[in-house]
Amino acid sequence: MQFTPFAGGEGDLGLIEAFMSQPNRLLVDSHHRNDSLDGLRGLAILLVIVFKFANDALTPQSGIAERLLLYVPISGWSGVDLFFVLSGFLITGILLDAKHQTCRRYFQDFYIKRVFRILPLYYLLCFMFFVVMPLLSRGEIRPLSTAAWYWLHLSNFFQAAGGSAGFLSVSWSLAVEEQFYLVWPLVVWYLKPRTLARLCIAAIFAAFATRCALAFSGVHAVAIYQLTPCRIDCLAVGAWIAIGARTPEAKNLVRWANWALLVSATGLFGVIMPALVMTNDMLTGLTFHNPWVFTLGMTLNAVFFGFLLIRLLASGKETLMHRVFMNRILRDFGKYSYCMYLTHMLIINYFHLKLQPMLEHHFGLRAALFCGLIITCVSVYIIGALSWRFFEAPMIAMRERFIPKATRPAPVLAEAPVVQTPVAETTIQLGGKPEPGR
């Protein structure tokens, strides 16, 4: 993508004013919620939950037809990649809009919003896992040498070295995002858009190269999967889309979307298919344990989900895609996805320990796993809804007290332009509020 060059220094707000006011750019409004993004977020959390059960459903005796049938569910671990792409897109959009519309409290307002959205629920669960639960079960708290990694949002490094923390181990992806939030606002503030876009492209290639180097060095797949430098490409793809959507060439994102989806999906199929058909080790073939998946496959995931995001944003209200992601249940799953993600392993672990043996004895493995999937989805949905109603939403409302109205960026009120696509004329409105996913 070509970006219109600007003269001047990297941090000059005037460059951003010129950049954002160029004609024919797509409307990007990070101050109005785009409900379809909740639907996409709902897909991400469902993929993650389905994966936990699907990988237990295959056995070495499973035939090719059964393996193909479970191809998508067993690839559900990639829902985390979708969360990363969405976070990169939404966070970068918010930062660019804030930089364009006001210089005041750029950093303060961003971090106030992130602190009130992410930390209360996360630290509540940390307190439960490291203090309350062990006190109730054995009369002592878990060691600080383990807990500190989670309190400080460094759990991905701890787990890459072989550590674990029960149901809270899923917080590794939250740690990746928190580390991204710590650095990215400063980067967006000091770089002009063209340079920022180039940095995103460089980060995508750097993450791929880092994974390849670690893989050839014999580093374990879990470490490659969880270390921040190895996962930055998904966040960078989302950020690149957010930047590109604010340029006159933004319409090219839509024109390239179908081809990008086809190429990335074909690539993923080619990476995974041989292991799926030819081996008995389906978990290795389909997940990040496959060396082709945790090197090239993760970059293809990022590209696929990035352009899936663009296609959704480009879809008109009458299209099937828009209607699917505007489904109320799917959007509710997305709305509650933060709590659902953080607690889903608590429910799954309880099911495997208490309920699965009984159900498997009476109905068989696959029926028991299907029951576990339904029980987990219903349980985490209820927990997520209660958390949102009585904890998360009040915290979000509370943070408004710390953001003076005079410093809040004004909403973008212009109408979205019409963009010609190969299929039809489509009005694209990019926006939405960020929701941490993992």
C-alpha positions in Angstrom: 0.0 0.0 0.0 1.3 3.4 -0.9 1.0 6.2 1.7 1.1 9.9 0.8 4.4 11.3 2.0 4.5 14.2 4.4 7.3 16.6 5.2 8.3 17.5 8.7 9.2 15.8 12.0 7.9 12.6 13.3 5.8 14.0 16.1 4.3 17.0 14.3 0.6 17.1 14.9 0.2 19.1 11.7 1.2 16.0 9.7 -1.6 14.0 11.3 -4.1 16.8 10.6 -3.1 16.7 6.9 -3.1 13.0 6.9 -6.5 12.6 8.5 -8.1 15.4 6.3 -7.1 14.0 2.9 -10.1 13.4 0.6 -11.6 10.0 -0.1 -10.3 8.4 3.0 -12.6 5.8 4.7 -14.5 7.0 7.7 -12.9 5.6 10.9 -14.8 6.5 14.0 -13.4 4.9 17.1 -16.0 6.8 19.3 -19.1 4.9 18.1 -19.5 1.2 18.7 -19.6 -1.1 15.6 -21.8 -4.0 16.8 -20.6 -6.4 14.1 -17.1 -6.4 15.7 -18.7 -7.9 18.8 -19.9 -10.7 16.5 -16.4 -11.2 15.2 -15.1 -11.2 18.8 -17.9 -13.8 19.6 -16.5 -16.0 16.9 -13.1 -15.8 18.4 -14.2 -16.9 21.9 -16.3 -19.7 20.4 -13.3 -21.0 18.4 -11.2 -21.1 21.5 -13.7 -23.0 23.5 -14.6 -25.5 20.8 -10.9 -26.3 20.3 -10.6 -27.4 23.9 -13.1 -30.2 23.3 -12.4 -31.0 19.6 -8.8 -32.0 20.1 -10.0 -34.7 22.5 -12.5 -36.1 20.0 -10.0 -37.4 17.5 -8.1 -40.7 18.1 -5.5 -42.5 16.1 -8.3 -44.7 14.7 -10.2 -41.7 13.2 -10.6 -41.8 9.5 -9.9 -39.1 6.9 -13.6 -38.1 6.8 -13.7 -37.6 10.5 -10.5 -35.6 10.5 -11.8 -33.3 7.7 -15.0 -32.8 9.6 -13.1 -31.6 12.7 -10.6 -29.6 10.7 -12.0 -26.2 11.7 -12.9 -27.0 15.4 -9.4 -28.4 16.0 -7.9 -25.2 14.4 -9.9 -23.2 16.9 -6.8 -22.3 18.9 -6.4 -19.6 16.2 -9.2 -17.7 17.8 -6.5 -16.1 19.9 -5.0 -14.8 16.7 -8.3 -13.2 15.8 -8.4 -11.5 19.2 -4.9 -10.1 18.6 -5.8 -8.7 15.1 -8.9 -7.0 16.5 -6.9 -5.5 19.4 -4.2 -4.2 17.0 -6.9 -2.7 14.8 -9.0 -1.1 17.5 -6.2 0.2 19.7 -4.3 1.7 16.9 -7.4 3.4 15.6 -8.2 4.9 19.0 -4.6 6.2 19.3 -4.5 7.7 15.8 -7.9 9.4 16.4 -6.8 10.7 19.8 -3.6 12.0 18.3 -5.4 13.8 15.5 -8.2 15.3 17.6 -6.3 16.4 20.7 -2.8 16.6 22.1 -3.9 16.8 25.7 -3.9 13.8 28.0 -3.2 11.5 25.1 -1.3 9.0 27.3 -3.3 9.6 30.5 -6.7 9.0 28.9 -5.5 5.9 27.1 -4.0 4.2 30.1 -6.9 5.2 32.4 -9.3 3.5 30.0 -7.1 0.4 29.7 -6.6 0.1 33.5 -10.3 0.3 34.3 -11.3 -2.1 31.5 -8.6 -4.8 32.0 -7.1 -4.8 35.5 -10.1 -5.1 37.9 -11.4 -8.4 36.6 -8.0 -9.8 36.0 -6.7 -9.0 39.4 -9.8 -10.3 41.0 -9.2 -13.7 39.4 -5.5 -13.6 40.3 -6.5 -12.9 43.9 -9.0 -15.8 43.8 -6.4 -18.2 42.3 -3.3 -17.3 44.2 -4.9 -16.4 47.6 -8.5 -17.5 48.2 -8.6 -20.9 46.5 -5.3 -22.3 48.1 -6.3 -20.9 51.5 -9.6 -22.7 51.3 -8.1 -26.0 50.1 -4.9 -26.3 52.1 -4.6 -23.2 54.3 -1.8 -21.4 52.5 -1.3 -19.1 49.5 0.5 -20.0 46.4 4.2 -19.0 46.2 5.0 -15.4 45.2 7.7 -16.7 42.8 4.8 -17.9 40.6 2.2 -15.3 41.4 4.5 -12.3 40.6 4.7 -13.3 36.9 0.9 -13.1 36.7 0.5 -9.9 38.7 3.1 -8.2 36.5 1.6 -9.4 33.2 4.7 -11.5 32.4 2.9 -14.9 32.5 3.7 -15.6 28.8 7.4 -15.6 29.6 6.9 -17.7 32.7 4.8 -20.3 30.8 7.3 -20.3 27.9 9.9 -21.5 30.4 7.6 -24.3 31.4 5.5 -22.7 34.2 1.8 -23.0 34.7 -1.1 -21.6 36.8 -4.1 -23.8 36.3 -7.1 -22.1 34.7 -5.2 -18.7 34.8 -2.7 -20.0 32.3 -4.9 -18.6 29.5 -3.7 -15.1 30.7 -0.6 -15.5 28.6 -2.3 -13.8 25.7 -3.5 -11.0 27.9 0.1 -10.5 29.0 1.1 -10.2 25.3 -1.5 -7.5 24.8 -0.6 -5.6 28.0 3.1 -5.5 26.8 1.8 -4.2 23.5 -0.3 -1.5 25.2 2.8 -0.4 27.2 4.9 0.4 24.2 2.5 1.1 21.3 1.0 4.4 22.4 4.5 5.9 22.5 5.3 4.5 19.0 2.1 5.9 17.5 2.7 9.3 19.2 6.2 9.8 17.7 5.9 8.2 14.3 4.0 9.7 11.3 1.5 7.3 9.7 3.7 6.4 6.7 6.5 5.4 9.0 4.1 3.6 11.3 2.7 1.5 8.5 6.2 0.5 7.4 7.0 -0.5 11.0 3.9 -2.7 11.0 5.1 -4.5 7.9 8.6 -4.9 9.3 7.1 -6.3 12.5 5.1 -8.9 10.6 8.3 -10.2 8.8 10.3 -9.9 12.1 7.8 -12.1 14.0 7.9 -14.7 11.2 11.7 -14.7 11.1 11.9 -14.9 14.9 9.7 -17.9 15.0 11.7 -19.6 12.3 15.0 -18.9 14.1 13.7 -20.3 17.4 12.2 -23.3 15.7 15.5 -24.2 14.0 17.2 -23.6 17.4 15.1 -26.3 19.0 12.9 -24.0 21.1 9.7 -25.7 22.3 6.5 -24.9 20.4 4.7 -23.5 23.4 7.5 -20.9 23.9 7.3 -19.9 20.3 3.5 -19.7 20.6 3.5 -17.5 23.6 6.5 -15.2 23.5 5.6 -11.6 22.6 8.2 -11.1 19.8 6.7 -14.2 18.1 3.1 -13.0 18.3 3.5 -9.4 17.3 2.5 -10.0 13.6 -1.2 -10.5 14.5 -1.2 -7.2 16.3 0.8 -5.5 13.5 -1.7 -6.7 10.9 -4.6 -5.1 12.8 -2.6 -1.9 13.3 -1.6 -1.8 9.6 -5.3 -2.1 8.6 -6.2 0.8 11.0 -3.6 3.0 9.5 -4.5 2.0 5.9 -8.2 2.7 6.5 -7.3 6.4 7.1 -5.6 6.9 3.7 -7.0 7.7 0.3 -5.9 4.2 -0.8 -8.1 2.6 1.8 -10.4 1.3 -0.9 -7.6 -1.0 -2.0 -8.0 -3.0 1.3 -11.5 -3.9 0.2 -10.4 -4.7 -3.4 -7.6 -7.0 -2.2 -9.6 -8.6 0.6 -11.1 -11.6 -1.4 -7.8 -12.5 -3.0 -6.0 -12.2 0.4 -8.5 -14.4 2.0 -8.2 -17.0 -0.7 -4.4 -17.0 -0.8 -4.1 -17.1 3.0 -6.7 -19.8 3.4 -5.1 -21.9 0.6 -1.8 -21.5 2.3 -3.1 -22.6 5.7 -4.8 -25.6 4.1 -1.5 -26.5 2.4 0.4 -26.2 5.6 -2.0 -28.3 7.7 -3.5 -30.8 5.2 -0.5 -33.2 4.8 -0.4 -33.8 8.6 -4.2 -34.0 8.8 -4.4 -36.8 6.2 -1.1 -38.7 6.4 -0.4 -38.9 10.2 -2.1 -40.3 13.2 -1.0 -37.3 15.4 -3.8 -34.9 14.6 -2.9 -32.5 17.5 0.6 -32.1 16.2 -0.7 -31.7 12.6 -3.4 -29.2 13.3 -2.1 -27.0 16.1 0.9 -24.8 16.8 2.9 -28.0 17.6 3.2 -28.4 13.8 6.4 -26.5 12.9 4.9 -25.3 9.7 2.0 -23.9 11.6 3.9 -22.1 14.3 6.2 -20.5 11.6 4.4 -19.7 8.4 0.9 -20.7 9.5 0.6 -18.0 12.2 1.5 -15.3 9.8 -1.1 -16.7 7.3 -3.6 -16.7 10.2 -2.9 -13.0 10.9 -3.4 -12.1 7.2 -6.6 -14.2 6.9 -8.2 -12.7 10.0 -7.1 -9.2 9.0 -8.9 -9.4 5.7 -11.8 -11.2 7.2 -12.2 -8.1 9.4 -12.1 -5.8 6.3 -14.7 -7.9 4.5 -17.0 -7.7 7.5 -16.6 -3.9 7.7 -17.2 -3.7 4.0 -20.3 -5.8 4.0 -23.6 -4.0 3.6 -26.4 -4.5 6.1 -28.3 -6.7 3.6 -25.5 -9.2 3.1 -25.4 -12.6 4.7 -22.0 -11.9 6.3 -23.3 -8.8 8.1 -26.4 -10.5 9.3 -24.4 -13.5 10.7 -22.1 -11.3 12.7 -25.0 -9.1 13.9 -26.7 -12.1 15.4 -27.7 -11.2 19.0 -26.3 -14.3 20.6 -22.9 -14.1 18.8 -22.7 -10.4 19.7 -23.4 -11.2 23.3 -20.6 -13.8 23.3 -18.3 -11.1 22.0 -19.5 -8.5 24.5 -18.8 -10.9 27.4 -15.7 -12.5 25.8 -13.2 -11.0 28.2 -14.6 -12.7 31.3 -15.5 -15.8 29.3 -12.0 -16.2 28.1 -10.4 -15.7 31.5 -12.8 -18.3 33.2 -13.5 -20.9 30.5 -10.7 -23.2 31.6 -12.1 -23.2 35.1 -15.3 -24.7 33.8 -13.6 -27.0 31.4 -11.2 -28.3 34.1 -14.2 -29.0 36.4 -16.0 -30.8 33.6 -13.0 -33.1 32.8 -12.5 -33.9 36.5 -16.1 -34.3 37.7 -18.6 -34.8 34.9 -16.8 -36.3 31.9 -16.0 -39.8 33.5 -19.7 -40.3 34.3 -21.0 -39.1 31.0 -18.4 -41.0 29.0 -19.3 -44.2 30.9 -23.0 -43.9 29.9 -22.9 -42.2 26.5 -19.3 -42.6 25.1 -16.5 -40.2 24.5 -17.8 -38.0 21.8 -21.3 -37.5 23.3 -19.6 -36.6 26.6 -17.4 -34.1 25.0 -20.3 -32.5 23.1 -22.2 -32.2 26.5 -19.1 -30.6 27.9 -19.0 -28.1 25.1 -22.6 -27.1 25.7 -22.2 -27.0 29.5 -19.1 -24.8 29.1 -20.6 -22.4 26.6 -23.8 -21.9 28.7 -21.8 -21.6 32.0 -19.2 -19.1 30.8 -22.0 -17.1 29.0 -23.9 -16.8 32.3 -20.7 -15.9 34.2 -19.7 -13.4 31.6 -23.2 -11.7 31.6 -23.2 -11.4 35.4 -19.6 -10.1 35.4 -20.5 -7.5 32.8 -23.7 -6.4 34.5 -22.4 -6.2 38.1 -18.6 -5.7 37.7 -17.2 -4.7 34.3 -19.8 -2.2 33.2 -19.7 -0.3 36.6 -15.9 -0.2 36.3 -16.2 1.3 32.8 -18.7 3.9 34.1 -16.4 4.7 37.0 -13.4 5.5 34.7 -15.4 8.4 33.1 -14.9 10.3 36.3 -11.1 10.4 35.6 -11.4 11.7 32.1 -12.3 15.4 31.9 -15.0 16.1 29.3 -13.0 19.0 27.9 -10.1 16.7 26.8 -12.3 14.0 25.2 -11.9 13.8 21.4 -15.0 14.8 19.5 -16.8 12.1 17.6 -16.3 11.9 13.8 -19.7 12.9 12.4 -19.1 12.8 8.7 -20.9 10.3 6.6 -19.0 7.2 5.4 -17.9 7.4 1.8 -19.0 4.9 -0.8 -16.3 2.5 -2.1 -16.5 0.6 -5.3 -15.8 -3.1 -4.8 -15.6 -5.8 -7.5 -19.1 -7.0 -6.4 -21.1 -3.9 -5.5 -21.0 -0.5 -4.0 -20.4 -0.8 -0.3 -20.4 1.7 2.4 -17.6 1.0 4.9 -17.6 2.3 8.5 -14.7 1.2 10.5 -14.9 1.5 14.3 -15.8 -0.1 17.5 -14.5 -0.2 21.1 -11.6 -2.4 22.0 -12.3 -5.4 24.2 -9.4 -7.5 25.4 -10.0 -11.0 24.4 -7.7 -13.5 25.9 
